[in-house]
Amino acid sequence: MSDDLFATIRSLWTIPPESPLAELLPRDAETLRDFYPRLRDYVSRAPRVRAGAIDPAAIVQGDIISMGEGSTIEAGAIVHSSCRLVLGARSSVRAGALLRDEVVVGDDCLVGAHCEVVRSVLVGPGTLLGHFIYLADSIVGRDVNIAGNVWVANTTIKGSTAGTIPIAFRGEKIDSGRTHLGMLAGDGVRFGASTTVCPGCIVLPGLQLPPSVTLYGTIDAARRHALMKHFFKTWVE
């Protein structure tokens, strides 16, 4: 079953193998388990480039490793003292956003107002975080739209002392090897507003999801259909 799980994970993102970000994407149990050390190593090796613009009123306490051409960090955005940031070309960090630990943002992406992003990768291009979003220990693909007030839980209510986080896949729970794991969201996903995403959630590419739902386990076309049916029955009919 774990082979099927990792085949599914590898299918989430379409990215040229020569892209530097390709090395960050998990391919098997080892690369999923070691995602954060690999993320830290990736950021440490990233070339130092400052081709973007930082508003003087932004609060930059951490280390901006790289800013691509045309990228911006707006007034009121906070690069926390723990943060090491790689920001792609033409990508923006809006006012009130908070970035902590290692954060990698691809080209043409948006981190919206009052979002908090921690130990995560936005592959991009074209990925948009709306406003008031918490995203931690996650990988989000290209052309993904996350609407406002979406919360991605990255650990259990008992915290890291509860052990590693399981991934629910085809009726089984498979150990991720991670004490902190948010979501793995494929290319082209659309998240409705006011959504809660449980730890270890996988969302298959191209799905348009309703608002005000709780996502758990592996979200495929069948789960999406059930969520939409429940939403319309509850709020529309």
C-alpha positions as CSV (number, residue, x, y, z in Angstrom):
1,M,0.0,0.0,0.0
2,S,2.9,2.4,0.7
3,D,4.0,2.1,-2.9
4,D,0.6,3.2,-4.1
5,L,0.7,6.1,-1.6
6,F,4.0,7.4,-2.9
7,A,2.9,6.9,-6.5
8,T,0.0,9.2,-5.6
9,I,2.3,11.7,-3.9
10,R,4.6,11.8,-7.0
11,S,1.5,12.5,-9.2
12,L,0.6,15.6,-7.2
13,W,3.0,18.0,-8.9
14,T,4.1,18.6,-12.5
15,I,7.5,20.2,-12.4
16,P,10.4,20.0,-14.8
17,P,13.1,17.7,-13.4
18,E,15.7,20.4,-14.0
19,S,13.9,22.8,-11.8
20,P,15.7,23.5,-8.5
21,L,12.4,22.9,-6.6
22,A,12.1,19.4,-7.9
23,E,14.6,18.1,-5.4
24,L,12.4,19.2,-2.5
25,L,9.3,17.2,-3.5
26,P,8.9,13.9,-1.6
27,R,9.2,10.7,-3.8
28,D,9.3,8.0,-1.2
29,A,9.1,7.3,2.5
30,E,12.7,8.6,3.2
31,T,12.3,11.9,1.3
32,L,8.9,12.5,3.0
33,R,10.3,11.8,6.4
34,D,13.4,14.0,5.8
35,F,11.5,16.9,4.1
36,Y,12.5,19.5,6.7
37,P,16.2,18.8,6.8
38,R,16.2,18.8,3.0
39,L,14.3,22.1,3.0
40,R,16.9,23.6,5.4
41,D,19.7,22.3,3.2
42,Y,18.1,23.7,0.0
43,V,17.8,27.1,1.5
44,S,21.3,27.1,2.8
45,R,22.6,26.3,-0.8
46,A,20.3,28.9,-2.5
47,P,22.3,31.7,-4.2
48,R,22.0,35.1,-2.6
49,V,20.1,37.4,-4.9
50,R,18.3,40.6,-4.0
51,A,16.4,41.6,-7.2
52,G,13.1,42.5,-5.5
53,A,11.9,45.4,-3.4
54,I,11.3,45.5,0.4
55,D,9.2,48.3,1.7
56,P,11.1,50.2,4.5
57,A,8.1,49.6,6.8
58,A,8.4,45.8,6.5
59,I,9.7,44.1,9.6
60,V,12.7,42.0,8.5
61,Q,14.3,40.3,11.5
62,G,15.3,37.1,9.6
63,D,17.4,36.3,6.6
64,I,16.1,37.0,3.1
65,I,18.3,34.6,1.1
66,S,16.9,35.4,-2.3
67,M,14.4,37.7,-3.9
68,G,13.7,37.2,-7.6
69,E,13.2,40.0,-10.1
70,G,10.0,41.9,-9.5
71,S,9.3,40.4,-6.1
72,T,8.0,42.5,-3.3
73,I,7.6,42.5,0.5
74,E,5.0,45.0,1.6
75,A,4.9,47.3,4.5
76,G,3.8,45.5,7.7
77,A,4.9,42.1,6.5
78,I,7.0,40.3,9.1
79,V,10.0,38.1,8.3
80,H,10.5,36.5,11.7
81,S,14.0,36.2,13.3
82,S,13.8,32.4,12.7
83,C,13.0,32.8,9.0
84,R,15.2,32.1,6.0
85,L,13.2,33.1,2.9
86,V,13.6,32.3,-0.8
87,L,11.1,34.4,-2.8
88,G,10.6,33.8,-6.5
89,A,10.3,36.3,-9.3
90,R,7.2,38.5,-9.3
91,S,6.0,37.0,-6.1
92,S,4.6,39.1,-3.3
93,V,4.3,39.0,0.5
94,R,1.4,41.2,1.6
95,A,1.0,43.4,4.6
96,G,0.6,41.6,7.9
97,A,1.9,38.3,6.7
98,L,4.2,36.4,9.0
99,L,6.9,34.1,7.7
100,R,8.8,31.7,10.1
101,D,11.6,29.2,9.7
102,E,12.4,28.1,6.2
103,V,9.9,29.3,3.5
104,V,10.3,28.8,-0.2
105,V,8.0,30.6,-2.6
106,G,8.1,30.0,-6.3
107,D,7.6,32.5,-9.1
108,D,4.4,34.5,-9.6
109,C,3.0,33.5,-6.2
110,L,1.1,35.5,-3.5
111,V,1.3,35.3,0.3
112,G,-1.8,37.3,1.2
113,A,-2.5,39.7,4.0
114,H,-2.2,38.3,7.5
115,C,-1.2,34.8,6.4
116,E,1.3,32.8,8.5
117,V,3.6,30.5,6.6
118,V,6.0,28.1,8.3
119,R,8.4,25.5,7.0
120,S,6.6,25.3,3.7
121,V,7.0,25.4,-0.1
122,L,4.8,27.1,-2.6
123,V,5.9,25.5,-5.8
124,G,4.1,27.9,-8.1
125,P,3.9,29.6,-10.5
126,G,0.4,31.1,-10.0
127,T,-0.2,29.9,-6.5
128,L,-2.2,32.3,-4.3
129,L,-2.8,32.4,-0.6
130,G,-5.7,34.7,0.2
131,H,-5.9,36.3,3.6
132,F,-5.8,34.9,7.2
133,I,-4.3,31.5,6.2
134,Y,-2.2,29.4,8.4
135,L,0.1,27.1,6.4
136,A,2.8,25.0,8.1
137,D,4.9,22.0,7.1
138,S,3.2,21.8,3.8
139,I,3.9,21.6,0.0
140,V,1.5,23.4,-2.3
141,G,1.8,22.9,-6.1
142,R,1.3,25.3,-9.0
143,D,-1.8,27.3,-9.9
144,V,-3.4,26.6,-6.5
145,N,-5.9,29.1,-5.0
146,I,-6.4,29.0,-1.2
147,A,-9.3,31.3,-0.2
148,G,-9.4,33.2,3.0
149,N,-9.6,31.8,6.5
150,V,-8.1,28.4,5.7
151,W,-6.3,26.7,8.6
152,V,-3.9,23.8,7.9
153,A,-3.2,21.9,11.1
154,N,0.4,20.5,11.2
155,T,0.3,18.4,14.4
156,T,-2.2,16.6,16.6
157,I,-3.9,18.1,19.5
158,K,-1.5,16.3,21.8
159,G,1.5,17.9,20.0
160,S,4.7,16.2,18.9
161,T,4.7,14.0,22.0
162,A,1.9,12.0,20.5
163,G,4.5,10.6,17.9
164,T,4.4,10.8,14.2
165,I,1.4,11.7,12.0
166,P,-0.3,9.0,10.0
167,I,-1.5,9.5,6.5
168,A,-5.0,8.1,5.8
169,F,-4.9,6.4,2.4
170,R,-7.4,3.9,1.0
171,G,-8.7,2.7,4.3
172,E,-5.3,2.4,6.0
173,K,-3.1,4.7,8.1
174,I,0.5,4.9,6.9
175,D,3.2,6.4,9.1
176,S,4.6,9.6,7.6
177,G,7.6,9.6,9.9
178,R,6.9,13.2,10.7
179,T,5.9,14.8,14.0
180,H,4.8,17.9,12.1
181,L,3.0,17.5,8.7
182,G,0.4,19.8,7.2
183,M,-0.9,19.1,3.7
184,L,0.4,18.0,0.3
185,A,-1.8,19.9,-2.2
186,G,-1.5,19.0,-5.9
187,D,-1.5,21.4,-8.9
188,G,-4.6,23.3,-9.7
189,V,-6.5,22.8,-6.5
190,R,-9.1,25.4,-5.4
191,F,-9.8,25.6,-1.7
192,G,-13.0,27.2,-0.5
193,A,-13.0,29.8,2.3
194,S,-13.1,28.9,6.0
195,T,-11.7,25.4,5.5
196,T,-9.9,23.3,8.1
197,V,-7.3,20.9,6.8
198,C,-6.2,18.1,9.2
199,P,-2.6,17.0,9.6
200,G,-1.3,14.7,6.9
201,C,-4.0,15.6,4.3
202,I,-3.3,14.9,0.6
203,V,-5.4,16.7,-2.0
204,L,-5.2,15.4,-5.5
205,P,-4.6,17.8,-8.4
206,G,-7.3,19.8,-10.1
207,L,-10.1,19.6,-7.4
208,Q,-12.4,22.5,-6.7
209,L,-13.5,22.2,-3.1
210,P,-16.4,23.8,-1.3
211,P,-16.1,26.3,1.6
212,S,-16.5,25.6,5.3
213,V,-15.4,21.9,5.2
214,T,-13.0,19.8,7.1
215,L,-10.5,17.9,5.0
216,Y,-9.0,14.7,6.3
217,G,-7.0,11.9,4.7
218,T,-6.7,11.7,0.9
219,I,-9.1,13.9,-1.0
220,D,-9.9,12.5,-4.4
221,A,-12.7,13.0,-6.9
222,A,-15.1,10.8,-5.0
223,R,-14.4,12.6,-1.7
224,R,-14.8,15.9,-3.5
225,H,-18.2,14.9,-4.8
226,A,-19.4,13.9,-1.4
227,L,-18.2,17.2,0.1
228,M,-19.9,19.2,-2.6
229,K,-23.1,17.2,-2.2
230,H,-23.1,17.8,1.6
231,F,-22.4,21.5,1.1
232,F,-25.3,22.1,-1.3
233,K,-27.7,20.0,0.8
234,T,-26.8,22.0,3.9
235,W,-26.5,25.5,2.6
236,V,-28.2,25.7,-0.8
237,E,-31.1,23.4,-1.1
